[in-house]
Amino acid sequence: MPDNQNPISYDVDADKAFQKALNKAQKTGLNLSFSMGESARIIKKESTKNFILKGTGKYQPLSRPYAKRKQVLAPGAPILTGALPGSVRLGRKVSGGGVSGKLKKSIIGQTKDSITRVGKLSLEVGTRAESEKGAPYPLYVQEGTSKMPARKFLFFSQRMVREIINTIDADIANQLPE
C-alpha cells in the first residue's frame, strides 16, 4: 500500500532487520523456544498500544460518514473499536464490532480466537476472530478493503524488532559454550 495511505503503521526496515535476525538465529541450530515465547509476549504487549489510539496519525482518519455514525454508536471509542455487535442504536441493529473487544482480546490476550504458536525456531501470532456473520474482519482491518483503508494492528516497529532481536541474541548467548 502506498505510504500516503498508511503512513506509519508498518516499517519495512524493521521487517528486514527482523528477518535477518531470524535467519541468523536459525543457522545456530539451537532451541530458541524461550526467546520465541518472549517474542510473542513482546508482540502482544506492543500491539496493545494500537488498540487504544483515539486520534489519527498512525491510521488514516475515519471517513466523515463513518466517523459521524461512530460518534453516535460508540462515542469516544478508539479508532480500532466500534459499536457492540447486535446492539440497537438509532432504531437499527448494529453490525460490525469492536466494543466487544473480540479482535483486541484475541491479539493482546489469549482467547479461543488467539493464535500463538511457539516452536524451537518459529513463532506465529495472530487471530481467527470473525464477525458474527463469519467474515474475516481482522483481515479487512489489517489489509483494508475497497471501502476502508488498512489499519494494521499487527506489525513490526523498529522498537519492537530491537527488543525481539536482543531477546533472541541473549537466548543464543546463554546457550553457547563460553
GUDRENMI-53791 format. One record per atom (N, C-alpha, C): residue in three letters; z, y, x. Coordinates in steps of 0.05 Angstrom, whole numbers, plus 5000, padded with zeros to 4 digits. Example, Ala and Ser with C-alpha at 12.3 -4.5 7.8 and 13.67 -1.06 7.14 Angstrom:
BEGIN
ALA515648865264
ALA515649105246
ALA515649345264
SER514249555257
SER514349795273
SER515750015258
// end
This chain:
BEGIN
MET500049775017
MET500050005000
MET500050255018
PRO498450455012
PRO498350695028
PRO501150835030
ASP501550965054
ASP504151095059
ASP504851295037
ASN502951435026
ASN503651645007
ASN504651534981
GLN504151274975
GLN505151154951
GLN507951024954
ASN508650954978
ASN511150814983
ASN512250915010
PRO513251165011
PRO513651305036
PRO515551185056
ILE517851075049
ILE519851005069
ILE520850715066
SER520250575045
SER521650325040
SER520950095057
TYR518850105073
TYR518149875089
TYR517249965117
ASP518449865137
ASP517849945164
ASP516449725179
VAL513849755184
VAL512249555197
VAL513149505225
ASP514049705240
ASP515049665267
ASP517549495266
ALA519249535247
ALA521649365244
ALA520849075239
ASP518849045222
ASP517948775216
ASP516848635241
LYS515348785258
LYS514248675283
LYS516548595302
ALA518548775304
ALA520848715321
ALA522348475312
PHE522648445286
PHE524048215274
PHE522447965280
GLN519847965276
GLN518147735282
GLN518347655311
LYS518247845329
LYS518447795358
LYS521047665364
ALA523247765353
ALA525847645358
ALA526047355348
LEU524847305324
LEU524847035314
LEU523246845331
ASN520946945341
ASN519346775358
ASN520846705384
LYS522246905395
LYS523846855419
LYS526046655414
ALA527346685391
ALA529546505383
ALA528546225380
GLN526246195367
GLN525145925362
GLN524645775389
LYS523745925409
LYS523045805434
LYS525445685448
THR527845775441
THR530245675454
THR530845385445
GLY529945315421
GLY530445045410
GLY533345005401
LEU534945215402
LEU537745195394
LEU538145195364
ASN540345095355
ASN541145105327
ASN542245385322
LEU540745555308
LEU541545825303
LEU542445865273
SER543345655261
SER544145675233
SER546345875229
PHE548145905249
PHE550346105246
PHE549146385244
SER547346465263
SER546146735262
SER544246765239
MET543046545229
MET541346575206
MET543046635181
GLY545346505179
GLY547246555157
GLY548246845158
GLU548946935182
GLU549847215186
GLU547547405179
SER545147335185
SER542847505179
SER542447525149
ALA542947305134
ALA542847325105
ALA544947515094
ARG547347505106
ARG549447695098
ARG548647985103
ILE547348035126
ILE546448305133
ILE544348395113
ILE542448225107
ILE540248295088
ILE541448365061
LYS543348205051
LYS544548255025
LYS546148515025
LYS547648555047
LYS549248805049
LYS547449055049
GLU545349045065
GLU543549275066
GLU542049315040
SER541349095027
SER539849115002
SER541449244979
THR544049224981
THR545849354961
THR545249644959
LYS544649774981
LYS544050064981
LYS541650134964
ASN539649954963
ASN537250014948
ASN537850024918
PHE539849884909
PHE540349874880
PHE542150104870
ILE543250264889
ILE544950484880
ILE543750754883
LEU541250764892
LEU539851024896
LEU539251144868
LYS540051394865
LYS539551534840
LYS537251724841
GLY536651824865
GLY534552014868
GLY532051904880
THR530052074883
THR527551984896
THR527952014926
GLY525951954940
GLY526051964969
GLY525151704980
LYS526751494975
LYS525951224983
LYS523851124964
TYR523951204939
TYR522051104919
TYR520551334907
GLN518151284898
GLN516651484883
GLN518251544858
PRO518051794849
PRO519351864824
PRO518351694801
LEU520051654781
LEU519151524757
LEU517051694743
SER515251564728
SER513351724712
SER514851894693
ARG513752124685
ARG515152304667
ARG515952174641
PRO514052024628
PRO514851894602
PRO517051684606
TYR516951524628
TYR518951324632
TYR521651454639
ALA521551664656
ALA524051804663
ALA525451914638
LYS523852024620
LYS524952134595
LYS526151914578
ARG524751684575
ARG525751454560
ARG528251344573
LYS528251314599
LYS530451204613
LYS532951384610
GLN532551644610
GLN534851824607
GLN536251774580
VAL534751694560
VAL535951634534
VAL537251354534
LEU535751164546
LEU536650884544
LEU538850814565
ALA538750934588
ALA540650874609
ALA541251124625
PRO542551314613
PRO542951574626
PRO544551534652
GLY543551664673
GLY544851654699
GLY544551404715
ALA543051214704
ALA542650954718
ALA540950994743
PRO541550844765
PRO539950864789
PRO537050784783
ILE535250844801
ILE532350814796
ILE531550524792
LEU532950324804
LEU532150044800
LEU533549914777
THR534850064760
THR536149944736
THR535150094711
GLY535349954689
GLY534350074664
GLY536249994642
ALA535149994618
ALA536749924594
ALA537349624593
LEU539549554581
LEU540249284577
LEU538249144559
PRO537048914568
PRO535048784551
PRO536248694525
GLY534748724504
GLY535548644477
GLY537248844463
SER538049054476
SER539649264462
SER537749424444
VAL538949544424
VAL537349714406
VAL538050004410
ARG536050154417
ARG536450444422
ARG534150584408
LEU534850804395
LEU532850964380
LEU531350794360
GLY532750604349
GLY531550434328
GLY529650224338
ARG529450194365
ARG527649994376
ARG529049804394
LYS528249554394
LYS529349354413
LYS528249414440
VAL529949414460
VAL529249484487
VAL528349234502
SER526049244515
SER525249024532
SER525549124561
GLY525248944579
GLY525649014607
GLY528648994613
GLY529349064636
GLY532149034642
GLY533149184665
GLY535549144672
GLY536649274695
GLY539649304693
VAL540549424671
VAL543449464668
VAL544949194669
SER543648984660
SER544848724661
SER545348644690
GLY543848764709
GLY544348714737
GLY543248454747
LYS541648314731
LYS540648044739
LYS539248044766
LEU537348234770
LEU535948254795
LEU537848324818
LYS539348534814
LYS541248624834
LYS543248404842
LYS544448274822
LYS546448064828
LYS545247834843
SER542647774837
SER541447544850
SER540647604879
ILE540347864885
ILE539647934913
ILE542247984929
ILE544048134919
ILE546348204936
ILE548748014933
GLY548647834914
GLY550747644910
GLY549547364911
GLN550847184896
GLN549946904894
GLN550146824865
THR547846804852
THR547646714824
THR545746484822
LYS545346384798
LYS543446164794
LYS540546254801
ASP540046504801
ASP537446614807
ASP537046674837
SER539246674852
SER539146744881
SER537646524896
ILE536246614917
ILE535146434936
ILE536246514963
THR537846334975
THR538846365002
THR538746095015
ARG536846055033
ARG536545805047
ARG536845865077
VAL538845735089
VAL539345775118
VAL538745515132
GLY537045535152
GLY536345305169
GLY537145345197
LYS536545155214
LYS537145185243
LYS535545415256
LEU533145455246
LEU531445665257
LEU529945815235
SER531145815211
SER529745945189
SER531746065170
LEU530646255154
LEU532346385134
LEU530446475111
GLU531346425087
GLU529846525063
GLU531846665045
VAL531346915038
VAL532947065019
VAL531147174998
GLY531847124973
GLY530147224951
GLY531347174924
THR529647174904
THR530647144876
THR528546994859
ARG529546854839
ARG527946734819
ARG528246864792
ALA529647094792
ALA530247234767
ALA527647284752
GLU527847264725
GLU525547314708
GLU526447494685
SER524547614672
SER525147774647
SER525847574625
GLU526847674603
GLU527547504581
GLU525047364569
LYS522647464576
LYS520147334568
LYS518947154589
GLY520447124611
GLY519546944633
GLY517647074653
ALA517447344652
ALA515747484671
ALA517147514698
PRO515747494720
PRO517047524746
PRO517447814753
TYR519247954739
TYR519548244744
TYR520348324772
PRO521848144787
PRO522348234815
PRO519748274831
LEU517848104825
LEU515248134839
LEU513848394830
TYR514048464805
TYR512948714795
TYR514248954809
VAL516848944812
VAL518349164825
VAL517649174855
GLN517648944868
GLN517248934897
GLN514349004904
GLU512348904889
GLU509548944896
GLU508249164880
GLY509349244857
GLY508049444840
GLY506149314821
THR505249464801
THR503249374781
THR501349604777
SER499349564760
SER497449774754
SER498850014740
LYS501149954727
LYS502650164713
LYS505050274729
MET505850144750
MET508250214764
MET507950184795
PRO508650384810
PRO508450354839
PRO510650164849
ALA510150044872
ALA512149864884
ALA514650014890
ARG516949884885
ARG519549994892
ARG521049764906
LYS520349714931
LYS521349484945
LYS524449494946
PHE525649264939
PHE528549244940
PHE529249054963
LEU527348904974
LEU527748744998
LEU525848835019
PHE526848915042
PHE525148995064
PHE526849025089
PHE525549035112
PHE526949065137
PHE526949355146
SER529249465148
SER529549735160
SER529949695190
GLN529549905206
GLN530049885235
GLN532949815240
ARG534749935225
ARG537549885229
ARG538249585223
MET537149485201
MET537649205194
MET536649015216
VAL534249075225
VAL533048895246
VAL534648905271
ARG535549135279
ARG537249155304
ARG539748985300
GLU541049005277
GLU543448855273
GLU542948555273
ILE540748465261
ILE540048185260
ILE539348085288
ILE537748235303
ILE536948165330
ILE539448135347
ASN541348315345
ASN543848305360
ASN545448045353
THR545447985328
THR546847745318
THR545547485330
ILE542847475329
ILE541447245339
ILE541847225370
ASP541547455384
ASP541947455413
ASP544747355421
ALA546747445406
ALA549547365412
ALA549847065407
ASP548546955386
ASP548746675380
ASP547446515403
ILE545146605412
ILE543746475434
ILE545546485459
ALA546546715465
ALA548246745489
ALA550746565488
ASN551846535465
ASN554246365462
ASN553646065466
GLN551045985462
GLN550345705464
GLN549145635491
LEU548245825506
LEU547045765532
LEU549245725553
PRO548845535571
PRO550845485592
PRO550945725611
GLU553345785621
GLU553646015639
GLU552745965666
// end
